[in-house]
């Protein structure tokens, strides 16, 4: 485990300490190193989009942030707390699985695939984790779930089953499910990539409302127009490294790194 000096994010919008801070993240699968010393700060209320070609390490980095993947080197801090480890007698030790799972609840994750329980209603899908993992009372969890489903535009689907919903509706249920755990940060891993084009807009509208409402978000996406409109900052990854980051407006005004410019020329 190594640490690195904290560097300020691009711009001057945020002056407080980062809500989530990754330092020196390295990840290898077999003999292939996927992430090379990746560091990133994200501040409370900030929306950051991760851009890059397939295989650039975006999704792996996201999974390292919420401990779904274990980095060989580097640290992640959330709200001043070391994730996945604790320091004792000057040495870093991995947390027990139960404590690690409790930490992971603070980072909501929305995947490419919806991963809903097909045999459970929409309401039951949303309350599953709050009741079974967080130990909340079912009635209380259900009340909050109904409000969340209203928030994502699915108040009329409480008793429906996933198989009765469109892909866009299922992804909105997945967003409500992630919000039900009251996370400090919401992570989106290409949330529209599995959707038909006509369903993309409805999911992006929900994400937009969350960002405008002040939810701290990190979004892996190929929807560059959306990123330019909604996000505060973009991060471009290539070959497991961050090669450029800056205000999202630069996606229009002109990126600086040749790889970023080449990528944007192909997707815009």
N, C-alpha and C positions, 0 to 999 in steps of 0.2 A: 504494500500500500504506500502511495506517495501523495504528497500534497503539493500545491503550486500557489504562487501569489495570486490574490484576487485582483482582477482587472475590472474596471468599470464598463458597463455596457455602452453601446453606441448611443449617442445623444445625451441630453441632459434632463430628460423627463423624470427620471427616478433618482432620488438621492439617498434613499434608505438602503439597508442591506438587502441582498437578493433573497427572494423567497425560496428559490431553488438554485443550487449552485453545484455544477459538476466540474471536477478538476482531474485532468490527466487520465481520462477513461481509455483503457486499452482492452480490447476483446478479441480473442482468437477462437476460431472453430477449426479444430484439427491443426493443420499447418498453415491455414490461411488467416492472417491478421485482418480483421474486419474494421476495427477502430484503432486509430493511432493517436494517443495522447489528446483526446477531445475534451475541451473545456468550454463551459457555457454558463452564463448567469441569466436568470429570468426573474424579474421583479414582480411584486404583488400587483395584480391588475393588468399585467402586460400580456400581449398576445404575440407569440413568436411562431413563424412558420419555418419549417425545415424543407428545403428544396434540394433537388439533386436527381441524377439519373438512378434507375433501378440498380441496386447493388452498391450504392455509395455509402451505406451504413446508417441511413436515417432511422429506419425502423429498429435496428439493433440498438442504436443509441437510446431511442425512446424506451425500449424494454430494459435497458440497463438503469435508466432513471428510476423505474419503479420496481427494480429487483427481480423482474421476470427472467432476466439474464444476469449472470454473475460476471462482472468485469474482473480480469486478472490484476489490473492495477487501476488506481484512481479512487476517488471518493465522491459521494453525492451527499450534499447537505440539504435538508428541507427545514426551513424556518429555524435555522441555527442548530438543528439536530442531525447528527451523523446517521445516515441510513444503512441498515444492514449490519452495522458493526458498533462496538463500544470500545472505549479505551480504558484499560485497567493496568495499573502499574507501568504506565508508559508504553504499553503494547496494545496493538489493535486486534480485537477478537471479533469473530462473527457472532451475531446475535442468535439466540435460540429461535427455532422456526416460528413459534407462537408470537414472539415479540416482533420478528420480521414481518409477519403477516399483518400485525396491528399497524405497523408503519406503512405498509403498502396500501392500507385503506385510505391514507391521506392523499394518494395520487390516483384519481379515477382514470380508467383507460377505456377508450372506445376503439375497437378493432375494425379491420377491413370487413371481416365476416361478423355477423350479428351475434352468434353464439347464444341464442335464446333457447330456453327449455321448451321444446315443441309440445310437451304434454301439460304445460302450465299456462294459465291465462296471462294476459299482459300484466295485470295487477300482481299476480303471484311472481312473475319474473322480476318485477321491480322491487318487491319486498323481500325476496329470497335472501339476499346478502345482509340487509339491515337486521333481519330477524335471526338468521342462523349464525352469522359471523359477528355482528355487532351486539347481538343480544337485546334488540329493541322489542317492545311489545307489539304483537301483530296489528292490533287496532291502531296504535299510534303510527306504525310504519305505513299502514294502508292509507291513513289520512294524508300523510306527506306524499305518498306515491300518487294519489289522485291529483294533488296539486301539481306535481311534476309532470304528469301526463297532460294536464291542461296546458302547462307551460310549453310543451313540445307539440301541442295541437292534436292530442289524441284522447281527449276527455271521453269521447264516445266509443273508445276501443277497450275500455277497462276489462270487460268480460270476454273479449275476443282471444283467439289463440294465434300464435305466430303464423301458422299456415294460412290463416284467413287475411293476412296483411300483405301489402306490397313490400318490396325491398326497402323503399324509403321509409315506410312506416315502421318496419322492424328496426331500422337503424335509429330512428327517433326513440323507440322503446329502449334500445341499448344506451342511448344518451341519458334518458331518464333513470335507467338502472345505475349508471355510473354516478349520477348526481345524488342518488338516494343515500349514498354513503357519506355525503357532505364533505367531499374532498377539498383540499386546499389548492390543488392543481388538477386540471383536466388535460389528459393526453389523448390526442387523436392520431391514429395510425392510418392514414389514407382512408378516411371514413366514407368517401364516395366512390372508391375504385370498384366496388362490387355492384354498383347500381346502374340501372339503365339511365341514359342521359336525361330523360324527362323527370326522373326522381331525384336527381342531384340537387336541384334548386331548393326543394323543400328541406333537405338536410342542411344545406349551407345556410338557409335562413335561420334555422334553430341555432347553429353555431354562431352566426352573426349576433343573434340576440344575447347569447351568453357572453360573448366578448364585450358587447356594448354595456352589458350589465356589470362588468368589472371582474368576470371570472378569469383567473390566471390560466392561460392556455398555451400549449405547445402543439402545433399541428403539422404533421407530415402530410404534404399534399402536392398534387400536380396541378391544382387549380390556381394558377398564378394570378389570374385576374381577381379571384376572391382574396388571395393573400395580399395583393396590392391594395385592395379596398379596405380590408378588415384588420390586418395585422399591423402592429407597431414596428416590427422588425423582421427581416428575413435572415436566414442562415443558409448558405449554400455549401453542400458537402460533396466531396469528390474523393473516391478511393479511401474512405474512412477518415478523412480529415476535413475540418472546416477551412475552406479556402477564401471565403468572403462572408461578411455580415454587415448589415447596415439598415437604415430606415427603409420601410417597405416602399416608400415613394421612389427609391432608386430603381425599383423594378421597372418603372416607367421612364425615369430620367436617364437611366444608363448605368448598368452595373460596371464594375471596374475590372474584375478578373476575366480573362479570356474564356475560361470554362463556363462561367456564369453567363456571359454574353452569348456564347454558342448555344447553351441550353435554352435560354429565353428566346432566341431566334427561332427555335424549333417548336416551342410550345405556345407562344403567343400568336 
